[in-house]
Amino acid sequence: MKSILIKDTTREEREEIVQQALRGSCSSTCEFCSGCDIRGGSRVETIYQPYIDGIKEISEINAEYTAPFVR
C-alpha cells in the first residue's frame, strides 16, 4: 500500500485519495450532492482541503473533527 502522507504524495494524488475515500463511503458521486453536508452547511470534502493543500495530514484533520465527540 502506498503512503498517503503529504511528503509522499503530490497535490493531484491527494485530491484523488480524498475523492476515492468519499466515493467509498457513499454510492453517489460528490458533484451536485448535498448528502454529506457538515458543520453549518459545508461540504464534507472541504474539511480535507488542508490535506490536499499540503498543510495537515489526514490523521490530524480526523483527530480535530472527532475530538468534540470523544470523552
Rosetta constraint file for C-alpha pairs under 8 A:
AtomPair CA 3 CA 8 HARMONIC 6.23 0.50
AtomPair CA 3 CA 9 HARMONIC 7.63 0.50
AtomPair CA 4 CA 8 HARMONIC 6.50 0.50
AtomPair CA 4 CA 9 HARMONIC 6.36 0.50
AtomPair CA 4 CA 14 HARMONIC 7.42 0.50
AtomPair CA 4 CA 17 HARMONIC 7.70 0.50
AtomPair CA 5 CA 9 HARMONIC 6.44 0.50
AtomPair CA 5 CA 57 HARMONIC 6.52 0.50
AtomPair CA 5 CA 58 HARMONIC 7.98 0.50
AtomPair CA 6 CA 10 HARMONIC 7.40 0.50
AtomPair CA 6 CA 14 HARMONIC 7.75 0.50
AtomPair CA 6 CA 51 HARMONIC 7.31 0.50
AtomPair CA 6 CA 54 HARMONIC 5.78 0.50
AtomPair CA 6 CA 56 HARMONIC 7.91 0.50
AtomPair CA 6 CA 57 HARMONIC 6.48 0.50
AtomPair CA 9 CA 13 HARMONIC 5.84 0.50
AtomPair CA 9 CA 14 HARMONIC 6.42 0.50
AtomPair CA 10 CA 14 HARMONIC 6.27 0.50
AtomPair CA 11 CA 15 HARMONIC 6.24 0.50
AtomPair CA 11 CA 52 HARMONIC 5.79 0.50
AtomPair CA 11 CA 53 HARMONIC 6.70 0.50
AtomPair CA 11 CA 54 HARMONIC 7.28 0.50
AtomPair CA 12 CA 16 HARMONIC 6.35 0.50
AtomPair CA 12 CA 52 HARMONIC 8.00 0.50
AtomPair CA 13 CA 17 HARMONIC 6.10 0.50
AtomPair CA 14 CA 18 HARMONIC 6.25 0.50
AtomPair CA 14 CA 51 HARMONIC 7.17 0.50
AtomPair CA 14 CA 52 HARMONIC 5.23 0.50
AtomPair CA 15 CA 19 HARMONIC 6.23 0.50
AtomPair CA 15 CA 52 HARMONIC 5.72 0.50
AtomPair CA 16 CA 20 HARMONIC 5.92 0.50
AtomPair CA 17 CA 21 HARMONIC 6.15 0.50
AtomPair CA 18 CA 22 HARMONIC 6.21 0.50
AtomPair CA 18 CA 45 HARMONIC 7.30 0.50
AtomPair CA 18 CA 48 HARMONIC 7.20 0.50
AtomPair CA 18 CA 52 HARMONIC 7.95 0.50
AtomPair CA 19 CA 23 HARMONIC 6.06 0.50
AtomPair CA 19 CA 45 HARMONIC 7.92 0.50
AtomPair CA 20 CA 24 HARMONIC 6.08 0.50
AtomPair CA 21 CA 25 HARMONIC 6.63 0.50
AtomPair CA 22 CA 26 HARMONIC 6.58 0.50
AtomPair CA 22 CA 30 HARMONIC 7.81 0.50
AtomPair CA 22 CA 45 HARMONIC 7.75 0.50
AtomPair CA 23 CA 27 HARMONIC 6.60 0.50
AtomPair CA 23 CA 28 HARMONIC 6.93 0.50
AtomPair CA 23 CA 29 HARMONIC 6.51 0.50
AtomPair CA 23 CA 30 HARMONIC 7.47 0.50
AtomPair CA 28 CA 33 HARMONIC 7.73 0.50
AtomPair CA 29 CA 33 HARMONIC 7.13 0.50
AtomPair CA 30 CA 34 HARMONIC 7.97 0.50
AtomPair CA 34 CA 43 HARMONIC 7.14 0.50
AtomPair CA 36 CA 43 HARMONIC 6.30 0.50
AtomPair CA 36 CA 44 HARMONIC 5.59 0.50
AtomPair CA 37 CA 41 HARMONIC 5.24 0.50
AtomPair CA 37 CA 42 HARMONIC 5.41 0.50
AtomPair CA 37 CA 43 HARMONIC 4.70 0.50
AtomPair CA 37 CA 44 HARMONIC 5.70 0.50
AtomPair CA 38 CA 42 HARMONIC 5.22 0.50
AtomPair CA 38 CA 43 HARMONIC 6.10 0.50
AtomPair CA 38 CA 44 HARMONIC 5.86 0.50
AtomPair CA 42 CA 46 HARMONIC 6.82 0.50
AtomPair CA 43 CA 47 HARMONIC 7.69 0.50
AtomPair CA 44 CA 48 HARMONIC 7.67 0.50
AtomPair CA 45 CA 49 HARMONIC 6.82 0.50
AtomPair CA 47 CA 61 HARMONIC 7.34 0.50
AtomPair CA 48 CA 52 HARMONIC 6.48 0.50
AtomPair CA 48 CA 58 HARMONIC 7.13 0.50
AtomPair CA 48 CA 61 HARMONIC 7.00 0.50
AtomPair CA 49 CA 53 HARMONIC 6.01 0.50
AtomPair CA 50 CA 54 HARMONIC 6.14 0.50
AtomPair CA 50 CA 55 HARMONIC 5.00 0.50
AtomPair CA 50 CA 56 HARMONIC 5.41 0.50
AtomPair CA 50 CA 57 HARMONIC 7.85 0.50
AtomPair CA 51 CA 55 HARMONIC 5.68 0.50
AtomPair CA 51 CA 56 HARMONIC 4.90 0.50
AtomPair CA 51 CA 57 HARMONIC 5.41 0.50
AtomPair CA 51 CA 58 HARMONIC 6.00 0.50
AtomPair CA 51 CA 61 HARMONIC 7.85 0.50
AtomPair CA 56 CA 60 HARMONIC 6.26 0.50
AtomPair CA 56 CA 61 HARMONIC 6.75 0.50
AtomPair CA 57 CA 61 HARMONIC 6.55 0.50
AtomPair CA 58 CA 62 HARMONIC 6.11 0.50
AtomPair CA 59 CA 63 HARMONIC 6.08 0.50
AtomPair CA 60 CA 64 HARMONIC 6.20 0.50
AtomPair CA 61 CA 65 HARMONIC 6.11 0.50
AtomPair CA 62 CA 66 HARMONIC 6.09 0.50
AtomPair CA 63 CA 67 HARMONIC 5.84 0.50
AtomPair CA 64 CA 68 HARMONIC 7.96 0.50
AtomPair CA 66 CA 70 HARMONIC 6.54 0.50
